[in-house]
Amino acid sequence: MKTENRTFFQTLGKTQLENLVKEVKETIAVDAPTVNHKTIFCAADLWNVERSRRARMVRRHLA
């Protein structure tokens, strides 16, 4: 199977190639609402992780 395609840029015209590599100005949405949904890992979360780990270990050894 041929893995190289050397004719791709030859089929594009000069104006098409210029449009392809044209620089686009970026804008920043200043008025967009920013919501931070970061939660704090608390002791209850740690307790739930440990509890589920113990339950998985018990199920693993019962099977």
N, C-alpha and C positions, 0 to 999 in steps of 0.2 A: 504494500500500500504506500502510496506517495504521501509523505507528511509535510512537504513544503509546497506552498502555493506562491509562485513568483509572479503570476499574472494579475494579482489583485490590484496593485497600484497602477498597473498599465491600463486597466479598463476605466479608471476614474479620469474624468476630464480635469483640466486645470482649475476651473471654477469650483468643481465639486471638491477637489483636494484642498483648495483654499477655505472653503466652508467647513471642511472637516477639521482643520487645524486652527480655526479662528478662535481667538481668545474671547471668553465670555466673562463679563463683569459679574461679580457676586454681590449680593445684597444681604444684609442681616435684618431679620424681622425683629425690630426693636419692641414693637407693641404686642408681640405674641406672649401669651401667658406661660410662665414657666412654673411647673409644679414639680416639687421634689417629693418623691414617694419613698425616701429612704427610711427604713424602719430600724430601730435600735434593737440589737440582739440582747434580750434581757435574760434574767435567771429562769423565768418560766419557759422560754424557748429552749434553753439548755436542758432543762428538766424533761421537756417533751422529746428532745432528741435522744437523751439517755433512756427514757422509758420505751421509746419505739425500738431502740437498739436491743434492749433486753428482750422485748417481745419477739423480735426477729430471731434472736439466738435460741430462744425456747422453741419456736416453730421449726427451726432448722434441725435441732437435735431430736425432735419428736418424729420427724418423717422417716 
